[in-house]
Amino acid sequence: MSDAIKHECGIAMVRLLKPLQYYKDKYGTAFYGLNKMYLLMEKQHNRGQDGAGLASIKFNVPPGIRYISRIRSNEDQPIQDIFDQINGRLNRLNIEFPDKIDDVQWQLNNAPYIGNLYLGHVRYGTFGKNSIESVHPFLRQSNWMHKSLIVAGNFNMTNSTRLFNDLVEIGQHPKEMTDTVTVMENIGHFIDDEVAKLYEKIKKEFGVTKKEASPIIEERINIKKILKKSAKNWDGGYAMAGLLGHGDAFVLRDPSGIRPAFYYIDDEVVVVASERPAIQTVFNVAIEDVKEIDRGHALIVKRSGKISMAKIKEPLANKACSFERIYFSRGSDADIYTERKNLGKLVLPQILEKIKGDLKNTVFSYIPNTAETSFYGLREAAVDFLNVQKTAAILKGQRSLSAEKVTEILAEIPRFEKLAVKDVKLRTFIADDTSRDDLVAHIYDVTYGIVKPTDNLVIIDDSIVRGTTLKKSIIRILDRLNPKKIIIVSSAPQIRYPDCYGIDMAKMGDLIAFRAALELLKATNQYHIVEEVYNNCKNQQPLEDTEIKNAVLEIYQNFSDEQISDKIAEMLKTPEINAEVEIIFQTVENLHIACPNHIGDWYFTGDYPTPGGNRVVNDAFINFYEGNDKRAY
């Protein structure tokens, strides 16, 4: 994606099902779980650059021993930073107590971060500040183990204000209004309520003290019931992980399956991660052994080791995020790799139309590196297309063709090249806009001597969001190659609407497809529609979320995809660009063909999977119209 955007976070959870001595005996270290957490987090590094955190819980330690450890970092390399700190502390213990290196129980009682249950998080900041206070996991601590709660998630709630007000109505005074704190306090409230009711019931049943009641509470506490009450009013996309201090754990997924969550279970571990290949690689397991948490369900692991998949909210239609497949998840997943190749293959017919079938005078390339897999698919499709042409030419002239002519026909191949290479990360240390733009234009280096003045230059990108990098950098550097025409191809459709479930695409005015539609409205004397849409959005504000309709659809109603693409191309071509510039976007229909199991497409179509999405898009339009530079959620 040439326009860098921040996106979904990543979670990792490991629950060891055997005593620590088992892992020491079998794998040579009681730090087995910690080592696996490091790998799981690093394998999902692509999901978080702003911060990382890790929490661990120890089982079977006496009172007075710290049983919860948590560490967070917002340094430039946050995962490396937290594990450097952990290793530093563990190494100091080994130096101070060399005779205790093989004593697992001593390590459990004295070494921080060694434990039986782990929760890790890598964060891209899309809501709230990138301060250390915003980094997961979040901790709600209590002297009662069963009331202590650790939460981390990959999520955004569209109705965090309502959830905050719900807490205020029940008498709480939350310290922040962020959706993470709100969700944690929401769950925490129902844990407190459940514990209080359980204690009264147990006291009547057994006549025990609070100390005697604690282990019974821990055994009986009903995580499913707590989550059903907590999530009742949640509206958003989420994969929410939580640990209770005594050792219960859960991962809850939203009813539409927007955010991904995968798990693996054997007799040694329960593992959860945001990406399937991370689990496959770290635990060396087959693809069929890694499952997806069901929509609206929670994977629950009790302190006893009992594992269940509990329905928390009624599953809705599958709207798994298609951007996971296009861009966010690592392409090492077997299905994602195939899907990205198909995205490249399916866009070839539009390219052939633009170049009038002239493959001989067309050079194909890609930018940035994440578009490479789609590029491979495009190449395969182009080769197949050319092979059909070759076969037809040979069959047509089979009696009159010389051996040399046949060889010439067979030798023709599409021209696929590596043209753009990202340079070192340049820092725009000069503040004025002109100097900054000049530096941005040098982010990529290009390969000279390949493109001729008679050539079309086709560059495939993952997606086009704002168009800023294309305009200020990529098209300018490609124009240095002096092609006849530059065709930018997006393997994703036009991004027309904001996201509200985790991707950093929150403001209408940032989206180049939206700005192009506004320009078309002006050019066709239809700009009055903008005020009509604004009034429609305002009129719907008092309604319940379930009654609200997406009013912004009207902005695009009178224009074809091609008209908007042509206007975007016009907006991206600056006066100093000599080449003709054209833009091609994937169609929504082909997106669904390429990614049949991940059809969440609200940023392309405006078809939001939750009622809160329609409120967000309308509020985003109101913010744009009124000039408010803020998020709508």
C-alpha positions as CSV (number, residue, x, y, z in Angstrom):
1,M,0.0,0.0,0.0
2,S,1.8,3.1,-1.2
3,D,-0.2,5.2,1.3
4,A,0.9,3.9,4.7
5,I,-2.0,3.4,7.0
6,K,-2.2,2.0,10.5
7,H,-4.3,-0.9,11.0
8,E,-5.5,-3.8,13.1
9,C,-3.5,-4.9,16.2
10,G,-2.4,-8.5,16.8
11,I,-3.1,-10.8,19.8
12,A,-1.3,-13.9,21.0
13,M,-2.3,-16.1,23.9
14,V,-0.6,-19.3,25.2
15,R,-2.0,-21.5,28.0
16,L,0.3,-24.3,29.1
17,L,-1.8,-27.3,30.0
18,K,1.0,-29.2,31.8
19,P,3.1,-28.3,34.9
20,L,6.2,-26.3,34.1
21,Q,8.4,-29.2,35.1
22,Y,7.0,-31.1,32.1
23,Y,8.3,-28.4,29.7
24,K,11.7,-28.3,31.5
25,D,12.0,-32.1,31.1
26,K,10.8,-32.3,27.5
27,Y,12.1,-29.1,26.0
28,G,15.0,-28.3,28.3
29,T,13.5,-25.0,29.7
30,A,10.8,-23.8,32.0
31,F,10.7,-20.7,29.8
32,Y,9.0,-22.7,27.0
33,G,5.8,-20.6,27.1
34,L,7.8,-17.3,27.2
35,N,9.9,-18.4,24.2
36,K,6.8,-19.3,22.2
37,M,5.2,-15.9,23.0
38,Y,8.2,-14.1,21.7
39,L,8.0,-16.0,18.4
40,L,4.2,-15.5,18.1
41,M,4.5,-11.8,18.6
42,E,7.5,-11.4,16.2
43,K,5.6,-13.4,13.6
44,Q,2.8,-10.8,13.9
45,H,5.2,-7.8,14.0
46,N,3.5,-6.6,10.8
47,R,0.4,-5.9,12.8
48,G,2.0,-3.4,15.3
49,Q,4.7,-0.8,15.3
50,D,3.5,1.6,17.9
51,G,3.6,-0.6,20.9
52,A,3.8,-4.1,22.3
53,G,2.9,-5.7,25.7
54,L,3.0,-9.0,27.5
55,A,1.3,-10.3,30.6
56,S,1.8,-13.6,32.4
57,I,0.0,-15.4,35.2
58,K,1.5,-17.9,37.6
59,F,-0.4,-20.8,39.0
60,N,0.1,-22.4,42.4
61,V,2.2,-19.6,44.1
62,P,1.7,-18.7,47.8
63,P,0.3,-15.3,48.9
64,G,2.9,-12.6,48.9
65,I,4.4,-13.8,45.6
66,R,3.6,-11.6,42.5
67,Y,1.5,-13.8,40.3
68,I,0.7,-11.3,37.6
69,S,3.6,-9.7,35.6
70,R,3.1,-7.2,32.9
71,I,5.4,-5.2,30.6
72,R,4.7,-2.8,27.9
73,S,6.8,-0.7,25.5
74,N,6.2,2.1,22.9
75,E,9.9,2.2,21.8
76,D,10.8,2.1,18.1
77,Q,11.2,-1.7,18.3
78,P,8.7,-2.5,21.0
79,I,8.7,-6.3,20.9
80,Q,12.5,-6.5,21.0
81,D,12.5,-3.9,23.8
82,I,10.1,-5.8,26.1
83,F,11.9,-9.1,25.6
84,D,15.3,-7.5,26.1
85,Q,14.0,-6.2,29.4
86,I,12.6,-9.6,30.4
87,N,15.9,-11.4,29.4
88,G,17.9,-8.8,31.4
89,R,16.0,-9.6,34.6
90,L,16.1,-13.3,34.1
91,N,19.8,-13.3,33.3
92,R,20.5,-11.3,36.5
93,L,18.7,-13.9,38.5
94,N,20.8,-16.7,36.9
95,I,23.9,-14.8,37.9
96,E,22.8,-14.2,41.4
97,F,21.4,-17.6,42.0
98,P,23.3,-20.1,39.7
99,D,22.3,-23.0,41.9
100,K,18.6,-22.4,41.2
101,I,18.7,-22.6,37.3
102,D,17.2,-26.1,37.3
103,D,14.8,-25.5,40.2
104,V,11.5,-24.9,38.4
105,Q,9.4,-24.2,41.5
106,W,12.0,-21.6,42.7
107,Q,11.9,-20.0,39.3
108,L,8.1,-19.9,39.3
109,N,8.2,-18.2,42.7
110,N,11.0,-15.7,42.0
111,A,11.4,-15.2,38.3
112,P,9.2,-12.5,36.7
113,Y,7.3,-13.4,33.5
114,I,7.7,-17.1,33.8
115,G,4.2,-18.5,34.2
116,N,1.4,-20.8,33.0
117,L,-0.7,-18.4,31.0
118,Y,0.4,-15.6,28.7
119,L,-1.2,-12.8,26.7
120,G,0.7,-10.7,24.2
121,H,-0.3,-7.8,22.0
122,V,1.2,-5.8,19.2
123,R,-0.4,-2.4,18.6
124,Y,-1.0,0.0,15.7
125,G,-2.4,3.1,17.3
126,T,-5.7,4.0,15.5
127,F,-7.6,5.4,18.5
128,G,-6.1,7.3,21.4
129,K,-2.5,8.4,21.8
130,N,0.6,6.3,21.3
131,S,1.7,6.8,24.9
132,I,2.6,3.9,27.1
133,E,-0.8,4.2,28.8
134,S,-2.5,3.3,25.5
135,V,-0.5,0.1,25.0
136,H,-2.2,-3.3,25.7
137,P,-2.5,-5.5,27.8
138,F,-4.6,-3.4,30.2
139,L,-4.7,-4.5,33.8
140,R,-7.6,-4.2,36.3
141,Q,-6.0,-5.4,39.5
142,S,-7.5,-6.6,42.8
143,N,-6.3,-8.4,45.9
144,W,-8.8,-11.1,45.0
145,M,-7.3,-13.2,42.2
146,H,-10.6,-13.9,40.6
147,K,-11.4,-10.2,40.3
148,S,-8.0,-9.3,38.7
149,L,-8.5,-8.9,34.9
150,I,-6.0,-8.5,32.0
151,V,-7.5,-7.5,28.6
152,A,-6.0,-7.0,25.2
153,G,-7.7,-6.9,21.8
154,N,-7.8,-6.2,18.2
155,F,-10.9,-4.0,17.9
156,N,-12.7,-0.8,17.6
157,M,-16.2,-0.2,19.1
158,T,-18.5,2.2,17.1
159,N,-20.5,3.0,20.2
160,S,-17.8,3.5,22.9
161,T,-19.6,6.7,24.1
162,R,-22.7,4.7,24.9
163,L,-20.7,2.0,26.6
164,F,-18.9,4.7,28.7
165,N,-22.3,6.2,29.7
166,D,-23.6,2.7,30.6
167,L,-20.7,2.5,33.1
168,V,-21.5,5.9,34.5
169,E,-25.2,4.9,34.9
170,I,-24.2,2.0,37.1
171,G,-22.2,4.2,39.3
172,Q,-18.6,3.8,38.0
173,H,-16.2,6.6,37.3
174,P,-14.0,5.3,34.5
175,K,-10.6,7.0,34.3
176,E,-10.7,7.3,30.5
177,M,-13.2,7.3,27.6
178,T,-11.2,5.0,25.3
179,D,-13.0,1.9,24.1
180,T,-10.2,-0.4,25.6
181,V,-10.7,1.0,29.1
182,T,-14.5,1.0,28.7
183,V,-14.6,-2.6,27.6
184,M,-12.3,-3.7,30.4
185,E,-14.3,-1.9,33.0
186,N,-17.5,-3.3,31.5
187,I,-16.2,-6.9,31.8
188,G,-14.8,-6.1,35.2
189,H,-18.1,-4.9,36.5
190,F,-19.8,-8.2,35.6
191,I,-17.0,-10.2,37.1
192,D,-17.5,-8.3,40.4
193,D,-21.2,-8.9,40.2
194,E,-20.7,-12.6,39.5
195,V,-18.2,-13.0,42.3
196,A,-20.5,-11.3,44.8
197,K,-23.5,-13.5,43.9
198,L,-21.4,-16.6,43.9
199,Y,-20.0,-15.8,47.4
200,E,-23.4,-15.3,48.9
201,K,-24.6,-18.6,47.3
202,I,-21.5,-20.5,48.5
203,K,-21.7,-19.0,52.0
204,K,-25.3,-20.2,52.3
205,E,-24.5,-23.6,50.8
206,F,-21.3,-24.4,52.8
207,G,-21.1,-21.8,55.6
208,V,-17.5,-21.1,54.6
209,T,-15.2,-18.0,55.1
210,K,-14.2,-15.8,52.2
211,K,-10.8,-17.5,52.2
212,E,-12.4,-20.9,52.0
213,A,-14.9,-19.6,49.4
214,S,-12.2,-18.3,47.0
215,P,-11.2,-21.6,45.4
216,I,-14.9,-22.6,45.0
217,I,-15.6,-19.2,43.3
218,E,-12.7,-19.7,40.9
219,E,-14.0,-23.1,40.0
220,R,-17.6,-21.9,39.5
221,I,-17.2,-18.5,38.0
222,N,-19.2,-18.5,34.7
223,I,-17.1,-16.8,32.0
224,K,-19.8,-17.4,29.4
225,K,-22.4,-15.6,31.5
226,I,-20.1,-12.7,32.2
227,L,-19.2,-12.3,28.6
228,K,-22.9,-12.5,27.5
229,K,-23.8,-9.6,29.9
230,S,-20.6,-7.6,29.0
231,A,-20.9,-7.8,25.2
232,K,-24.7,-7.3,25.1
233,N,-24.4,-3.7,23.7
234,W,-21.0,-4.0,22.0
235,D,-21.1,-2.8,18.4
236,G,-17.9,-3.2,16.5
237,G,-15.3,-5.6,15.1
238,Y,-13.3,-7.4,17.8
239,A,-11.1,-10.2,18.8
240,M,-11.0,-9.7,22.6
241,A,-8.7,-11.6,24.9
242,G,-8.9,-11.7,28.6
243,L,-7.2,-13.4,31.6
244,L,-8.6,-13.6,35.1
245,G,-6.0,-13.5,37.9
246,H,-6.7,-17.1,39.1
247,G,-6.2,-18.5,35.6
248,D,-9.4,-18.6,33.5
249,A,-8.9,-17.2,30.0
250,F,-11.0,-16.3,27.0
251,V,-10.9,-14.9,23.5
252,L,-14.2,-13.5,22.1
253,R,-14.8,-12.8,18.5
254,D,-17.4,-10.4,17.1
255,P,-20.7,-11.8,15.6
256,S,-19.8,-10.8,12.0
257,G,-16.3,-12.3,12.2
258,I,-14.8,-8.9,11.2
259,R,-11.5,-9.3,13.1
260,P,-9.6,-12.6,12.8
261,A,-8.7,-15.1,15.5
262,F,-7.2,-18.5,15.1
263,Y,-6.5,-21.2,17.7
264,Y,-4.6,-24.5,18.1
265,I,-5.1,-27.1,20.9
266,D,-3.1,-30.2,21.8
267,D,-2.4,-31.9,25.1
268,E,0.4,-29.4,25.9
269,V,-0.9,-26.0,24.9
270,V,-3.9,-23.8,23.9
271,V,-2.7,-21.1,21.5
272,V,-4.6,-18.2,20.0
273,A,-3.2,-15.7,17.5
274,S,-4.6,-13.1,15.0
275,E,-2.9,-14.9,12.1
276,R,-2.9,-18.6,11.2
277,P,0.7,-18.9,9.8
278,A,2.1,-17.6,13.1
279,I,0.7,-20.6,14.9
280,Q,1.7,-23.0,12.1
281,T,5.3,-21.8,12.2
282,V,5.8,-21.4,15.9
283,F,4.3,-24.8,16.8
284,N,5.2,-26.6,13.6
285,V,1.6,-27.8,13.0
286,A,-0.4,-28.4,9.8
287,I,-2.8,-25.9,8.4
288,E,-5.8,-28.1,9.1
289,D,-4.9,-28.3,12.8
290,V,-5.4,-24.5,13.2
291,K,-9.0,-23.5,13.5
292,E,-10.9,-20.2,13.5
293,I,-12.8,-19.0,16.5
294,D,-16.5,-19.1,15.5
295,R,-18.3,-15.8,14.9
296,G,-19.9,-14.5,18.1
297,H,-18.3,-17.2,20.1
298,A,-15.6,-17.3,22.8
299,L,-12.9,-19.8,23.3
300,I,-12.9,-20.3,27.1
301,V,-10.1,-22.1,29.0
302,K,-10.8,-22.7,32.6
303,R,-8.1,-22.8,35.3
304,S,-8.8,-26.5,35.5
305,G,-7.8,-27.0,31.9
306,K,-11.4,-27.5,30.6
307,I,-11.8,-26.0,27.1
308,S,-15.1,-24.9,25.5
309,M,-16.4,-22.8,22.6
310,A,-19.3,-20.9,23.9
311,K,-21.8,-18.8,21.9
312,I,-21.9,-15.3,23.4
313,K,-23.7,-13.4,20.7
314,E,-25.9,-14.7,17.9
315,P,-23.7,-15.0,14.8
316,L,-24.5,-12.7,11.9
317,A,-23.6,-13.0,8.3
318,N,-19.9,-13.5,7.7
319,K,-18.3,-10.2,7.0
320,A,-14.7,-11.0,7.6
321,C,-12.4,-8.1,6.7
322,S,-11.3,-8.3,3.1
323,F,-8.4,-6.0,3.8
324,E,-6.8,-8.8,5.8
325,R,-6.5,-10.7,2.6
326,I,-5.5,-7.7,0.4
327,Y,-2.9,-6.2,2.6
328,F,-2.8,-6.6,6.4
329,S,-2.0,-10.3,7.2
330,R,1.2,-11.8,6.2
331,G,1.1,-13.4,2.8
332,S,2.6,-16.6,4.1
333,D,-0.9,-18.0,4.8
334,A,-1.6,-20.5,2.1
335,D,-5.1,-19.2,1.3
336,I,-4.1,-15.5,1.5
337,Y,-1.2,-16.1,-1.0
338,T,-3.6,-17.7,-3.5
339,E,-6.2,-14.9,-3.0
340,R,-3.6,-12.2,-3.6
341,K,-2.4,-13.8,-6.7
342,N,-6.1,-14.1,-7.9
343,L,-6.5,-10.3,-7.3
344,G,-3.7,-9.7,-9.7
345,K,-5.0,-12.2,-12.3
346,L,-8.6,-10.8,-12.2
347,V,-7.5,-7.2,-13.0
348,L,-5.7,-8.2,-16.3
349,P,-8.7,-7.7,-18.6
350,Q,-9.0,-4.1,-17.6
351,I,-5.3,-3.6,-18.2
352,L,-5.5,-5.1,-21.6
353,E,-8.3,-2.7,-22.5
354,K,-6.2,0.3,-21.4
355,I,-3.1,-0.9,-23.4
356,K,-5.2,-2.1,-26.3
357,G,-3.7,-5.5,-26.0
358,D,-0.2,-4.2,-26.7
359,L,1.9,-6.4,-24.4
360,K,5.0,-5.9,-26.6
361,N,5.2,-2.3,-25.6
362,T,4.1,-2.6,-22.0
363,V,6.3,-3.0,-18.9
364,F,4.7,-4.4,-15.7
365,S,6.0,-3.8,-12.2
366,Y,4.7,-3.3,-8.6
367,I,5.0,-1.0,-5.7
368,P,5.3,-1.4,-2.7
369,N,6.8,-4.8,-1.8
370,T,3.5,-5.9,-0.3
371,A,2.0,-5.9,-3.8
372,E,4.5,-8.5,-5.0
373,T,2.1,-11.4,-4.7
374,S,-0.6,-9.7,-6.7
375,F,2.1,-9.0,-9.3
376,Y,2.9,-12.7,-9.6
377,G,-0.8,-13.4,-10.2
378,L,-0.9,-10.6,-12.9
379,R,2.2,-12.1,-14.5
380,E,0.6,-15.6,-14.6
381,A,-2.5,-14.2,-16.2
382,A,-0.5,-12.2,-18.8
383,V,1.6,-15.3,-19.7
384,D,-1.6,-17.4,-20.1
385,F,-3.2,-14.6,-22.3
386,L,0.0,-14.4,-24.5
387,N,0.2,-18.2,-24.8
388,V,-3.4,-18.2,-26.2
389,Q,-2.3,-15.6,-28.7
390,K,0.8,-17.6,-29.6
391,T,-1.2,-20.8,-30.1
392,A,-3.7,-19.0,-32.3
393,A,-1.0,-17.5,-34.4
394,I,0.8,-20.8,-34.9
395,L,-2.4,-22.7,-35.8
396,K,-3.5,-19.9,-38.1
397,G,-0.3,-20.0,-40.1
398,Q,0.8,-23.6,-39.5
399,R,1.4,-24.4,-43.2
400,S,3.3,-21.2,-44.1
401,L,5.3,-20.5,-41.0
402,S,9.0,-21.0,-41.1
403,A,10.9,-22.5,-38.1
404,E,12.4,-19.0,-37.5
405,K,8.9,-17.4,-37.4
406,V,7.7,-20.1,-34.9
407,T,10.7,-19.5,-32.7
408,E,10.1,-15.8,-32.9
409,I,6.4,-16.2,-31.8
410,L,7.4,-18.6,-29.0
411,A,10.1,-16.2,-27.7
412,E,7.7,-13.4,-27.1
413,I,7.1,-13.0,-23.3
414,P,5.4,-10.3,-21.2
415,R,7.9,-7.7,-19.8
416,F,7.9,-7.9,-16.1
417,E,10.5,-5.9,-14.2
418,K,11.5,-4.8,-10.8
419,L,11.5,-1.0,-11.3
420,A,10.9,0.6,-7.9
421,V,13.0,0.0,-4.8
422,K,12.3,1.7,-1.5
423,D,15.3,3.6,-0.3
424,V,16.4,4.1,3.3
425,K,13.7,5.7,5.4
426,L,14.2,9.4,4.7
427,R,13.4,11.9,7.5
428,T,11.7,15.1,6.5
429,F,13.7,17.2,8.8
430,I,13.0,20.5,7.0
431,A,9.6,21.8,8.1
432,D,8.4,23.8,5.1
433,D,6.0,22.0,2.7
434,T,8.1,22.5,-0.4
435,S,11.2,20.9,1.1
436,R,9.2,18.1,2.6
437,D,7.5,17.2,-0.7
438,D,10.9,17.2,-2.4
439,L,12.2,14.7,0.1
440,V,9.1,12.5,-0.1
441,A,9.6,12.3,-3.9
442,H,12.9,10.4,-3.2
443,I,11.4,7.6,-1.0
444,Y,11.8,5.2,-4.0
445,D,14.6,4.7,-6.4
446,V,13.9,3.5,-9.9
447,T,15.7,1.2,-12.3
448,Y,16.7,3.1,-15.5
449,G,17.2,1.9,-19.0
450,I,14.3,-0.6,-19.2
451,V,11.4,1.5,-20.2
452,K,11.3,3.0,-23.7
453,P,9.4,6.2,-24.7
454,T,7.0,4.1,-26.6
455,D,6.1,1.9,-23.6
456,N,3.1,1.7,-21.3
457,L,4.2,1.4,-17.7
458,V,1.8,-0.7,-15.6
459,I,2.3,-0.6,-11.8
460,I,0.2,-2.7,-9.5
461,D,-0.4,-1.5,-5.9
462,D,-2.4,-3.2,-3.1
463,S,-4.8,-0.3,-2.8
464,I,-5.1,3.4,-3.1
465,V,-6.5,5.2,-0.1
466,R,-5.5,8.9,0.0
467,G,-3.4,9.0,-3.1
468,T,-0.8,11.3,-1.4
469,T,2.2,9.1,-1.9
470,L,1.2,8.4,-5.5
471,K,0.9,12.1,-6.3
472,K,3.9,13.4,-4.4
473,S,6.3,10.6,-5.0
474,I,5.5,7.5,-7.0
475,I,4.1,9.0,-10.3
476,R,6.9,11.6,-10.3
477,I,9.6,9.0,-10.0
478,L,8.0,6.8,-12.6
479,D,7.8,9.7,-15.0
480,R,11.6,10.0,-14.9
481,L,11.6,6.7,-16.9
482,N,9.9,8.6,-19.8
483,P,7.1,6.1,-20.5
484,K,4.3,7.0,-22.9
485,K,1.7,6.1,-20.4
486,I,1.6,5.3,-16.6
487,I,-1.2,3.0,-15.5
488,I,-1.6,2.6,-11.7
489,V,-3.5,-0.6,-10.9
490,S,-5.1,-1.1,-7.5
491,S,-5.7,-4.8,-6.6
492,A,-8.5,-3.4,-4.3
493,P,-11.6,-1.5,-5.3
494,Q,-12.1,2.2,-4.7
495,I,-12.1,3.0,-1.0
496,R,-15.1,5.3,-0.7
497,Y,-16.2,5.1,3.0
498,P,-14.4,5.2,6.3
499,D,-13.6,2.2,8.4
500,C,-14.7,2.0,12.0
501,Y,-13.6,-1.4,13.0
502,G,-9.8,-1.1,13.3
503,I,-8.3,0.3,10.1
504,D,-7.0,3.9,10.2
505,M,-9.4,5.2,7.5
506,A,-11.6,7.3,9.7
507,K,-12.1,10.6,7.9
508,M,-14.1,11.1,4.7
509,G,-11.9,13.9,3.4
510,D,-8.8,11.7,3.4
511,L,-10.2,9.3,0.8
512,I,-9.3,10.2,-2.8
513,A,-12.3,8.4,-4.2
514,F,-14.6,10.6,-2.1
515,R,-12.7,13.8,-3.2
516,A,-13.0,12.6,-6.8
517,A,-16.8,12.2,-6.4
518,L,-17.1,15.7,-5.1
519,E,-15.2,17.1,-8.1
520,L,-17.5,15.3,-10.4
521,L,-20.5,16.7,-8.6
522,K,-19.1,20.2,-9.1
523,A,-18.3,19.5,-12.7
524,T,-21.8,18.3,-13.4
525,N,-23.7,21.0,-11.5
526,Q,-24.9,18.5,-8.9
527,Y,-23.0,19.8,-5.8
528,H,-26.4,20.5,-4.1
529,I,-26.4,16.8,-3.4
530,V,-23.6,17.4,-0.8
531,E,-25.9,19.6,1.3
532,E,-28.8,17.2,0.9
533,V,-26.6,14.3,2.2
534,Y,-25.5,16.5,5.1
535,N,-29.1,17.3,6.0
536,N,-30.0,13.6,5.8
537,C,-27.1,12.7,8.1
538,K,-28.2,15.4,10.6
539,N,-31.8,14.3,10.5
540,Q,-30.8,10.8,11.4
541,Q,-28.7,11.7,14.4
542,P,-31.5,11.3,17.0
543,L,-32.4,7.9,15.7
544,E,-31.3,4.6,17.2
545,D,-28.4,2.9,15.5
546,T,-30.7,0.2,14.1
547,E,-32.8,2.8,12.3
548,I,-30.0,4.7,10.7
549,K,-29.2,4.4,6.9
550,N,-26.0,5.2,5.2
551,A,-26.8,8.6,3.6
552,V,-23.4,9.0,2.0
553,L,-24.2,6.4,-0.7
554,E,-25.9,9.2,-2.5
555,I,-22.6,11.0,-3.2
556,Y,-21.6,8.3,-5.7
557,Q,-25.0,7.4,-7.0
558,N,-24.8,9.2,-10.4
559,F,-21.3,8.2,-11.4
560,S,-19.8,5.0,-12.8
561,D,-16.6,3.4,-11.3
562,E,-14.8,4.4,-14.5
563,Q,-15.8,8.1,-14.1
564,I,-14.4,8.2,-10.6
565,S,-11.2,6.4,-11.6
566,D,-10.7,8.8,-14.5
567,K,-11.2,11.8,-12.1
568,I,-8.7,10.3,-9.6
569,A,-6.2,10.0,-12.4
570,E,-6.8,13.6,-13.3
571,M,-6.3,14.7,-9.7
572,L,-3.0,12.7,-9.3
573,K,-1.4,14.1,-12.4
574,T,0.5,17.3,-11.7
575,P,1.6,19.7,-14.4
576,E,5.2,18.5,-14.4
577,I,4.2,14.9,-15.3
578,N,4.8,14.3,-19.0
579,A,3.3,10.8,-19.3
580,E,-0.4,10.1,-19.7
581,V,-1.7,8.8,-16.3
582,E,-4.6,6.3,-15.9
583,I,-6.0,4.5,-12.9
584,I,-7.5,1.0,-12.7
585,F,-9.3,-0.3,-9.7
586,Q,-10.3,-3.9,-9.0
587,T,-14.1,-4.5,-9.2
588,V,-16.0,-5.5,-6.0
589,E,-17.4,-8.5,-7.9
590,N,-13.8,-9.7,-8.6
591,L,-12.8,-9.0,-5.1
592,H,-15.4,-11.5,-3.9
593,I,-14.4,-14.0,-6.4
594,A,-10.7,-13.8,-5.3
595,C,-11.6,-13.8,-1.5
596,P,-14.9,-15.7,-1.3
597,N,-14.7,-16.2,2.5
598,H,-13.8,-12.7,3.4
599,I,-16.5,-10.5,1.9
600,G,-16.5,-7.6,4.4
601,D,-16.4,-4.7,1.9
602,W,-17.9,-1.7,3.7
603,Y,-15.0,0.6,2.9
604,F,-15.7,-0.1,-0.8
605,T,-19.5,-0.4,-0.9
606,G,-20.8,1.3,2.3
607,D,-22.5,-1.9,3.3
608,Y,-21.6,-1.8,7.0
609,P,-22.0,-5.1,8.9
610,T,-23.2,-3.5,12.2
611,P,-25.7,-0.8,12.9
612,G,-23.0,1.4,14.4
613,G,-21.2,1.5,11.1
614,N,-24.0,3.5,9.5
615,R,-23.9,6.1,12.3
616,V,-20.1,6.4,11.9
617,V,-20.2,7.0,8.2
618,N,-22.9,9.7,8.6
619,D,-21.0,11.3,11.4
620,A,-17.8,11.2,9.4
621,F,-19.7,13.1,6.6
622,I,-21.0,15.6,9.1
623,N,-17.4,16.2,10.4
624,F,-16.2,16.7,6.8
625,Y,-19.0,19.1,5.9
626,E,-18.6,21.1,9.1
627,G,-14.8,21.2,8.8
628,N,-14.2,19.2,12.0
629,D,-10.9,17.3,11.7
630,K,-11.8,14.5,14.1
631,R,-12.8,10.8,14.1
632,A,-16.5,9.9,14.0
633,Y,-16.0,7.1,16.7
